């Protein structure tokens, strides 16, 4: 008998939970204390559908931490080593958020609403509490709260066509990582061209639960000929795309340099960032890398070896039906690895060899062709 998930007030439902259940969700996880579906018709079936059609995701678990007041810009900058001094209103910014030691607290998307208002769409971590602590500790004139906003994602190559049917053709003018207000049923809500997949997609920041369920129903009513389905972030698609998950591939012991986020760190910037002094002195001792295994074997543990020496551990992994390889993210000890590219792992059929590579995966350089 498989264990089940006990749901209580500590495990928040969302305005869309009844729709997700009716759509046949077969698995859940808990993300930011909130239910998040993990599969519907099976991860592989869901994967192909996401890559070829359009899905509607309940991602209300992406909590929205708002910083409002004269100190909003200052607090946002304290929280990230990315230079926000030239951040533009109406743009989204991927933000590694780091502590005084340069270690990751979370990652997510920062949205500059105006010069006195930032919204942080955060990963699975208690950013609200951390932001409140920084605001009090630094004596900033800023209100930190978590409003009732419920993100709804529309993802897949047919996402734009579906969104145009509901919000109008103006949705086509929304550039990547741009955000703008749209009106639905008389209610203004923000829409961003973004989402936790590398497929075409949007996120609607629903700010009215009743209208949100109407939006869900209309997306399905107007997307029948597009084969719209309920979906969720897909393990296969995110690994193929090199998308990391906080708590799985990185955590509070990891710095941005160890997970390939160097391009978001501005070491020479003249900014007040909590983590920059430590990051300027940091020398990485580990690195997140990609692993490609030739055979479709199930892994029996997370250990990765060079010879008899363990050099790292697998953080996330999935079989790719597109490239017919098992793909994984591996956190490698750089000293133990010593530049090696061929490694061994334990599988249900004995030990197997694989190849380490940089992330995101470059399938063309690896000589892998898509089978579909």
N, C-alpha and C positions, 0 to 999 in steps of 0.2 A: 504494500500500500504506500503510495507516494504521499509525502507530507503536503499539507495545504497551507495557504497564507491566511492567517487570522486577521481580519480587518476590524479596526476600531476607530475611535475618534483620533487616535494618534497616527492613524494611517489614512490620510485625507482622500476622500473621493473628490471628483471634479464635476462641473456642470455637464460634462460629456460622458461620465461614467456609464450611465444607462445606455447610451448609444454604443459605446465600446463593447459592453456586454452583449447587447443585441446583435452586434456585428460578428460575434463569435470569438472573442479573444480567448486564447487557449493558455496564455501564460502572462504573469505580471511580475514586476519587480517593484521595489519601493525606492523612490528618488526624491530627495528633498522632502521626506516624510509624506510623499504623495504617490498614489498608484500610477504606474506607467506600464502599459501593455508591452509585451516582448514578442508575441507571435499571434497569428490568426490562423492561417492555413498551413503553417509550417514555415520555418525560417527560409528555406530554399524557395518555396513557392512564393512567399511574400517578396523575396529578393527579386526574382524575375519580374514580378508584377510591378514593383517599384521602378525598376530600370526601364520598363517598356510602356507604362501607363500613367496613372495618377492615383495617389492615396491621400487620405485625410487622417492626420495624426492628432490625437489628444496629447499635447505636451504641456499641459498646465503645470506639470512638475518643474518646468523652467521658471522658478520663482523670480519675480521682478523686484529687486531692491532699489528703491528710489532715494536719491540724495537731493534735497530741495533746500534752497536758501543761499545766502551770500557765500557760504563756505563750501558749496557743492563741488565747484571745480577743484578746490584745494584738496578736498577729501578724496575725490576720484583719482587725483594724481598721486596722493600718498599711497593709494592701494595698488598701483601698478608701476613697473619700471618703463612702460611705454610712454613716450613723450606725447602728452595730450595738449600741449600749449597751442597747437594749430588745429585742434579738432573742430570740425564744422557742425553746425546745427543741421539735423536731418540726416546724419550719417551714423552708421554702425561701425564699431571698432572691436576687433578681437583683442581681448585683454588677458594676458597672464597676470594674476593677482598674487603678490608675494609678501612674505613677512620680513621682519628685520634681519633675518639670516639669509634672505634670498630664496627661501623655499616656497613652493607653491601652496597657497591657501585655497585657490580655486582657479578656474578659467571660465571665460564666458564672453558675452558680447556687451560692450558698453554703448549706450545710445545717448547722444547729446541732444536733449529736447530743447534746451535754451541755455543761456549763460548762467542760470541759477538752478538748473534741473538736469541731472543725469539719471538714467535708468540702467541698472545692471541686470542682464538676463544671465543667471548664474548656474553653474554646474552643481552637482550633488555635494553641497557643503554649506555650513552655516555662516554664509557671508553676512547676513543681516546682523548677527551678534558681533562679528568682527568689526563691521562698519560702525556700529553703535559705540563699541569700545574705543575705536580710533577717534570718533567725533568728540566723545567726552574727554579722552586723554589729551587730545591736542586743543581742547577748548574751542572747537569750531562752531560757528553759527550755522548749523545745518540740521534739518530734520531727516532722520533715517527711518524708513518704514517699508513695509511690504504690502502694497495695495492689492485688492482683489482684481487681478488681471490674469486671464486664462489664455495663454498662447495656443493657437490652433494652427498646425502646419499643413500646407498643401504641397506635396512633393511628387516629383516625377516629370518626365518629358512633356506630359500633357497638362501640367499644372497651370501654365499661363492661359491656355485655352479655357480651362474651367474657371479660373479667377476672373477672366474677362466677362464671362456669362453672368457672374454675380456682381462684380464691382465696376464693370464697364471697361472699354478699351484703354482708358487712362492708365490702367495697371501696367500696360506695355512700356510706359515711359519711366517706370521705376527701375533705376539702375541697380547693379549688384551691390549689396550691403547699404542700399539707401532705404530710408523709411519716410513715410508720408501719411497724413490723415486721409481716410476715406470714410464715406457715410454709408451706413447700412441700417435700414429700418429707422432712419432718423437719428441714429447714434453715430457719433464720430469715434473712430477707433484707428489706431496706427496699423499700417501694413508695411512689412519689410520684405525685400527680396533676399531671403536668407533661409537657413534651415540646416539641420544636422545630417545632411547627405550631400553628395556631390552631384545629385540630379538637379534639374531646374526646380526651383521651389520658392515658396512664400511662407511667411508667418503672419498671422492675424492676431493682434493683441486685443483679445475680446475683453471688454470692460463692463459687460452686462450679461449675467448668467442666462437670463431668459432669452435675450436676443441671440446669445451664443448658440443655444440649442436650435433656434430657428435657422441660423447660418449653417450649422452642421446639416440639417435636413435639406436645405436648399442646395447645398453643394452636391449632395447625393441625387436629388431630384433632377438637377440640370447636368449631371455628369454621367448619366446612365450609358449613353452611347460612347463615352470615353472609357468605359469599364472602370469607373471610380470604385475604390474599395477603402474600407478602414485599414489603417496600417500603423506602423510604429517605427522608431529607429531600428535599422536592420544590422545585425552583427556582421554578416558577410559584406554588405555594401560599405560599412564604415571601415572595415579592415582593408578591403581593396583600395579604398580612397585615402587611407592613412589618417583617418580621423581618430584622435585619442579621446579616451574617456577618463575623466578625473575619478580617482578611487580605484581604477583598474590599471591603467597604464602609467599614471603619475599619482603622486600623493604628497603629503606634507614633508616627506624626506627628499623630494626631488626639486631640482632647480630648473629654470627654463632652458639653460644651456644643455642639460642632460636629456632633453626631450625634443630638441630641434626647434626651439622657439627663439633662436638668436635674433631673427630679423625683427622681432617685436621689442627688443631691448635696446634702449638708447643710452649706452654707457657714458657718452660724452655730453649728454644733454644737461643744461643748467636748469634742473627742475628739482622740486622737493618730493622725492619718492622714498618711502620707507625702506625699500629693499636695495636701492642703487649702491649705497656704500659697500654692502656686503658682496653684491654681484660684481663690482669692479675688482674685487680681490679674489674672486672665486676661480678655482681650477677644477674642472669636472673630473670625477673619478669613475663615472659610469655613463652609459649612453644607451638610449632606446634605439634598437635597430629592427629591421624587418628580417623575417626568416621565411625561406621558401623550401618546402619539403616536396619531393617529387611524387611521393606515393600517397594515396588516400588512406592513411592510417590514423587511428585514434591514439592520441597521446595518453600514456599511462601516468605521467607526472609532469611537472613544470620545469624540470631541471634541464640545463643545456651544458654540454661538455665539449672541451677540446682534449682529445685523449681521455685520460682519467680525471682531469681537473674540471670541476664545475666552474663555468665562466659567467653564468647568468641564469635568469629564470624567465619563463614565458608569462607575459601579463595578459594577453588576449590572443585568441586563435580561432580560426574557422576554416572549413574547406570551401574553396572557391570553385563553384561549378562552371564558371566562365573560363577559368584558366586551368582547371583540373589539377590544382595544387593545394596543399594545406598551407595557409599563410598564418604568420604569427608576429606579434610584437615581443621582442626580447629585451629585457634590461640587462646589459652586459657590463661586467667589471672590466674596465679598460686595461688595467695592469695584467689581469689573468688572461684576457683575450689576446693581447700582444699582437694585434693586427691580423689574426687568423680570420678566414672567411668561411672555411668548412667546419661545421660543428656536428655534434651528434645529439640525438634525443631518444628517450625511451618511449616505445609505442606498444600497442597490444600485440604486435608481431615481432617484438624484439627491437634492438637498437637500429635507428635509421639515421642517415646523414642528410644534412641540409645546408643551404647557402645563406649566409648573412648578407644583407644589403642595406643601403640607406633608405630612409623613409621620406616621402611616400614612395611606394613601390613604383619603379619604372619598368613596366612589363615589357616594353619594346626592347630596352637595353638588356633585360634578362632573357630575351629570346622567346618570350611566351606570347602566343597568339590566342585571341579570344575564340572560343568554339561556337559563339552565337552572337 
